[in-house]
Amino acid sequence: MSDQATTGDPVSRRLSRRFQVSLVWEGALVGLVGGGVVTLYRLALSGAERLLRSLTRDLAGSLLGMLGWFALLGVLYAVVSALLRWEPATSGSGIPQVDAEVLGRLDAPWARVIPAKFVEGTLLALSGLSLGREGPSVQLGGMSGKAVSRALRRRRGEERLLVTCGAAAGMSAAFHAPLTGVLFALEEIHKEFTAPLIISVMCSAVASDFLVSQVIGVEPVLSLAFITNLPHVDYLFVVALGLVCGLLGALHNRGMFATQRLYALIPERLGALRLVVPFALAGVVAFSWPELMCGGDAIVDVLQASAFPSLAALLALLLGKYAFTAVCFGSGAPGGTLFPLVVLGGLVGGAFSVVAMRLGLPPLFCPNFVALGVAGLFAGVVRAPVTAVVLVFELTGSLDALLSVTIVSILAYVVSSLTGVDAFYEHLLSGLLGTTRPTGAAEAVEGEKDLGSVRVGAGSRLEGMRVKDVPWPDGVRVLIVERAGQRLVPTGDTVLLASDELLFIAASGTLGDASLKLSLMGEQRVRE
């Protein structure tokens, strides 16, 4: 008798051909809805940024005009603070919230999140805060998927799939990169690769990109140049850049987390005051260093100018952009860091190429290293190297970049992981879920024999069960539950959640049988 029959669960649709066909049109529908919402969001942000630069340029040099701008920033601050109090789920980038939705740990009201995030992001762009549009786009897309799910009256298991589809649609529309949307949703959001999920996510990302690029005709937010493949002798520079990006990725995360801890010193009852700092700093930056404002479009123009900047200029922009972004994001302002991260990666690659030129690199290849820096820093910060490779491929449109980009991404991923600093979004998700890391957890399993692991799939038999209620195979003992990048030592009352990775020990010679039984219990299912 099947697991479903023994547990009394509703009939699973996962292997149904009819269900897999329905996922095609459901995913496409989510892509059209999510892509439409994110496209409007992109247009609103672009309009707000143009208005910002026009106003600040006209007001610069006039004391009365600048004071008036600070007064306007005060009004914008008040509106954004009120919206955050009205819907707290819109704080930050929105990607951890989508992660939590997919894990079944959050049930945000989509009808409040979408308008609140939309207005907040537009006002923050008008204010000039150094925040990206991609994180909010992922959340807007995810909530659009949730809206479609509720309209179709789908149950919770299928809703998670459609939220993931929406996240892919949002990423695709934000970067004009459908493959990046697919990989990001699978590698960073859902963390599972199953046929129904891949089918629906691909349909969603492609439909979103088709709507944005072919129907509405919105231009790509960013395009990178890759001249031609590097000579083999110059691949030593590629390896060196991968190592540098790995270290800088860990440093980026450590600095961002430290800034968040500093803001956390402000009492919760005075939480609205955290936004005062980035809004005030944005006013200063607008009239003193306008290139640092918003996501970083002005810096991209600098990197793509015919006259390549000096090393001092690149390092100044790198440090200034990072500091401003950390201050803005750490406050909990409803904006993301992905586009600023891409810009920072370009600056790292550009600065590295200037140094490499002094060591023999032909100046022709400087644009290549800008693109490689984007991939390397993305992989080092987010720890999603496959997504980093695909992102740069779509931004450059060149297969010549594949080998060098892959080398940089893998090296950056490995080096950053070895530093022991948390991956960026896993750390944010851990904070959202209130997960703690027990000391000594990793050492407790070191040296054990016959270790195995199994992942708890969304909607699986294991999800929602307490450890003591799981019918463990004979000789099996669970040692560690890895959740959102953190390791927990479970007790009998620990409830297993979707995406948990269980590290277990089995009696000698029984590991294969135990792994098979547990993988069947942990297999993802989507139910009516």
N, C-alpha and C positions, 0 to 999 in steps of 0.2 A: 504493500500500500504506500502511496506517495506521502511525502511530508505534509502536503496540503490536507489530504484526507485525514491524517492522524491528528492534525492540529485544528481542524475545522475552519481553516482560512477560506476566504472566497476563492473562486476559480482564478488561477493565474492566467494572464493574457500574454505572458512574455514570449512563448514559443508559437503563439497563434499567428498564422499568416495574415489574417484579417487585421490583427492588432499592428503588425509591422507595417502594413500598408497604411493604416490610419495614422501612424506616426509620421508618415511622409507629409500628408496634408496638414496635420496638426503642427508639425515643426515649421512648415512653410508659413502657416497662418501666424504663428508666434513671430517668425522672422519679419513678416510684413508689418505686424503691429509694433513689435519692438524696434524695428528699423525705422518706422515712421516717427515714433516718439523720439528716438535718439537723433534722427536727422533734424527735427524741429529744435531739439536741444542744441545741436551743433550750430544751427543757424542763429539761434538766440545768443549763444555765447560769442559767435563771431561778430554779430552786430554790437553787442555790449563792449567787446574789446576795441572795436573801431571807434565807438563813441568815447570810450575811456581815453584813448590816445589823442583823439581830436581835442577833447576838453582840456586835458592836462597840458597839451602843447600850447593851447591858447592862453591858459591861465598862468603858465610859467613866467616868472619875473614880476608878477603882480601880487603884492602882499595881500591885498584884499581878495583877489581871486583865489589865492592859495588857501586863505582862511575859509573862504566859502566852500572850497573843495573838502577841507577837513570837516566842515559842518555837514556836508552831504554824506561823507563817510560815516558820521555819527548816526544819521538817519538809516543808512543801509545796514549798519551794525545792529540797530534796534530791530529792524525787520527780520534779519537773519536769526537773531537770538530768539525772537518770538516764534518763528517757524520751527526752530530746533526744540523749543519747549512744547510746541504743539505736536510734533512728531519726532521723538528722539532717535528713531531708527534711521534717520537720514544723516546722522553725524558721520564724519570721516569719509573715506572713499566710497564705501558701500559694498566693496568686494567681500569683506568678512561677513557682512550681513547676508549676502547671497550664499556664501559658504554655509552659514548657520541654517538658512532656509533649506538647503539641500540636505543637510544633516538631520533635519527635523527638529532642530533646537530653537527655532525662531519662527513665528507666524506673524509677520509684519502686515499691517493693513495697506494693501497695494493702492487703494483709492486715496489714501493720505500721503503715502510715500512719493508717488509719481509727481503730483503737483508741487509738493513741498520741495523735493529735490530739484525739480526743474527751476523753480523760482529762486531757490537758494544759490544754485550754481550760476544762474544768470547775474544775480546781484553781486556774487563774489567776483565774477569776471569783470563787471563794471567797477568794482572796488580795486582791482589790480592785484589781488592776492596770488601768490605763486602756487597755484594748484592746477591739476590736470582735469580733463574732461572724461578720460577713459574709465576711471573707477566709477564715477557717477553714471556713465553710460551703461556699464555692466549692471549696476543696480536698477536703472530704469528699464533695461531690457529684461532683467530677471523678474521684476514686478509686472512687466507687460505679459510675460509668460504665465505668471500667476493669475493675472486678470483673465487671460484666455482659458486657463484651466477652470477657473470658477464659472466662466460663461458656459463652458461645455460640460460643467458639473462632473469633472473628473475627481477621483478620490486622491488621497494624499500621496500615495506612491507614484502615480502618474504625474501629479502636480510637480513633484521634484524634478522629473524629467523635463517638463515644460519650462520650469524656472531655469534649469541649466541651458535649455535651448535659447531662452531669452537672453541669458548672459552672453552666449556666443553671438547672438544677433547684435547685442549692444557693442561688443568688442569689434565685431566686423564693421559695423556702421561708423564707429569712432575712428578706426584706423584705416578704413577702406581696405581691409585685409581679411577675407573670409576664412582662409586657412588658419590664420592666427587666431581668429575667433573660435574655431573648432578646437584647436590644440589647447588654447587657454582654458576653455570650458572643461575639457577632459582632464588636462594635466593639473590645473590649479583648483578648479571648482569641484568637480564631481569625483575626480581621482579614481575613476573606474572606466574600463573600456569594454563595453558590451555592444552587440550588434544593434539592438533597438536604440540605445543611446546614441551611437555614432550616426545611425541613419537620420534620426530626428534632428540632431545638432547640426549635421551638414546641411540638411534642408533649410534649417532656420538661418544659418549664417549666409548661405548662398542667396536665399530670398531677400534677406536684409541688404546685402551688398548690391543685388540687382536693383532694388528699389532706390537705394541711395545714389548709385553711380549712373544707372541707365535711365531710370524713370525721372528722378528729380534732377540728376546731373550735378550733384555736389562734388567739388574737386577734392582729391585726397588731402588730408591734413598735413602730410609730410611725405616727401620722396627723397631717397638717398641716392648718391652716385657711386658706382663701382666701375672703375676704369677698365680693368682687365685683370686676369688672374696674376698673382704675384709670382715672380721667379722663385724657384726652390731655395735659392741661397738666402732669400729674404724671409723665409718661414721662421727663422730664429726670432725675428721681430714679432711674428704672430704668436709664438709661444710665450715670449716675454710679456706681450700685451695681455694674454690670457691670465698669467700669474698676477699681473698688476690689477686687472679687473676683479679677480677673486678677492684680493686683499681690500681693494676699495669698496667692493660690494659689502663685505663684512663690516667695514668701517662706516659705510653709509647706514646700515641697519642699526649698528650700535649707537650712532649719533641720533638717529630718529627716535629710538626707544628711550634714550636718555632725555631727550626733549619732552617726550610724553610724560616721563616720570616727574620732570620739573613742573609741568603744568598741573600734574595730579596733586602737588602740594597745596594748590588753591582749594579751599574747602568746597564741598559739593554744593552747599547753599549759595556760594558765590561763583558757581560754575560759568555763568554768563560772562564773567569778567575775563575769562580765558581768551575770548575773541577780541578783547580790547587791544591786546599786544599786536597781533598781526594786522588789524585794521589801521592802527596808528603807524606801524612800520610801513604799510603799503602807501600811506600818504606821503611819508618821507621819500620812499623809493621812487614814487611817481615823478618827483621833481628833481631827484638827484641821480638816479640810475635807472631810467625807464626800461632798459633792456631786460631787467630782472622781472618785470611785471608779468602776470598771467602764466600760461603754461610754458612759454619759451619760444614763441614764433620769431621774436626779434633776434634771439640768439641763433636760431636755425638760419636766418638770413645772413648773419655774420659768418657762419661756418660755410655757407654756400657762395660767399662773395668771391669775385675773381682774385682779389688780393687776400691771401690767407693771413689770419691774425698772427701776431707775435706770440711767443710762449708766455710772456708776462700777461698779455691781454687774455689769453685762454685760461690761464690759472686764476686770474682775478674773477673772470666770469664763472668759472667752476666753483670757487669758494663762495662767491656772493650768491649764486643761484642756489647752492646747496643750503647755505645758512638761512636764506629767506624761505625756502621751501620747508625746511625743518620747523621753523617758527610757525609758519602757517598751518602745516599739517598736524603738528603736535598739539595744537590748540583744540582739535576736534572739529575744525571748520569742515563743512560738507563739500569736500573736494578731494580729488585723487592725486596721486604722485606718479602715475605711469608716464604721462607725457613729459613732465619735468625730469623723470628718470631717463627717458630716451635722450633728452637734450643734454643731461649730465654725461651720459655715455658718449654722445658725440663730442663733447668737450674733452673728455678723457682721451678718446681716440685721436682727436686733433692735436692735443698737447703732446701725446706720445709720438705722433708722427713728426712733429717739429724736432723733438729730441733725436728720433731715429734718423732724420735727415742729416744731422751732424755726425752720425755714425755710418753714413753711407747709403741710406735709403734714398732712391730717386724721388724728387719732389712730385713726380707724376702720380705716385700712389698715396698721397695724403688723403684724398677723398675715400679711398679704400679703408683706411684706418679709422676714419670717422664712423663708417658703417660697422666695422669690427668692434669699436668701442661701445656702440649701442647694444650689440649682441652680448658682449662680455659683461657689461655692467648689469644688464637685465638678468642674465643667468646667475650672476653673483648675488644679486639682491633678492630676486623672486625665487631662485632655485628651480627654474623651469627651463632647462637648456633647450629642449626640443622646440618649445614655443619661441625662444629667442632666435633660433636658427630660421624658423619659418617666417617670423616677423621681418627679419632683415632681408630674406629672400623676396618677400612681397613688397617691401619698401624700395628695394633696388631693382627688382625685376630681372635679376641676373643670376644664372646658375653658376657663373664663374666664382661667385662668392661662397659657394656651398662648402668647399673643403676648409678654407681658412676660417669661416664663420663657425663651423662645427668645432674646429680645434680650440678656438678662443672660448666658445661657450662651455665646452666640457671642462677645460682647464679652470675657468672661472668658477664653475659649479663645484668642482672638487676642492679647490683651494678655499673657497668661501665656506664650504661645509666643514672642512678640517679645522677652521678657526673656533668652532663651537658656538658661533653666534646664530641665533634663530633665523630661519627664513622669514622674509618680511611679512607676508600675508598670514603665514601660520602663527606668527607671534601675535598679530592683531586679532586673529580668530581666537587664540588662546585667551587673550585678555577679555574678549567679548563673552566667552563661555565661562570665564572664571576658573580655568584649568590651572593647576599648580604642578610644578615639577618636584617630585620627591627626591631628596638627596640620597645618593647611593643606589638608585634604582638600577642603573646600568651595570654597576658592579655586581649586583646580586645574581645576575645570570651568567657572568663571565666564567668560562671554563666548563659549562654544563655540556652534556652529551645529548644527542638526538633532539636538537631544538627544531621547532617548526613554527610557522606563522600562518595566519589566516586573516583575511579582511572581512569585516561585517558589512555586507551589502545593504543598500537601501531597500527596505521592505522584506528583508530576509527573515528566516525563522529566528536567528539569533538577536535581531534588533529588538530592543526593549526588554530583553530577558535579564534577570539577575544572574550573576555568575553561579550562585548555588542552585539555580533552577535549570541550568543547561545540562542536558544529558551527555556529559563528556564521555568519550570513548574510554575504555578501561586503560589505566596506566597513564592518563593524561592529566597534567596540572598546568593551569594558566599562570604565567609568571608576571607578565607585563602587559598592560594595555596602553598602546601608543595612541594618543588622541590629540589632534591639532598640533602635531609636532612635539608634544610633551609626553613623558612616560609616567604612568600611574601604576602603583602596586595595588592590584584589586583586592577587595574583600568579598565575602559571600554576597553582600548587599549591593555591590557595584553593578549598575545597570549598563548594559552594552548598547552602544549607539552606532548608527550608521557611520561608516568610514573608519571605525576603530580598527587598529591592527593588533591582533592578539599574538603574543609570543608565548608558546607553550612548550613543555617538555613531555616527551612520550617515553614509555618503557622501551628498552633496547629491542630493536627488531620490529617495532610496531608503528614507527613513524609514518610510513607510507599509507597504511590503512587509516590511521588517525587523521592524517592530513586530508584524505579523500572524504571521510565522513564530515569533518568540520567544514570543508570547502562547500559541500552540498548544503549544509545548514546555513552557511554564510552567504550563499549565492543570492545576488540581487534579484528581486521580483517586482513586477509592476502589476497591481491588482485592480479589478473593477471597483 
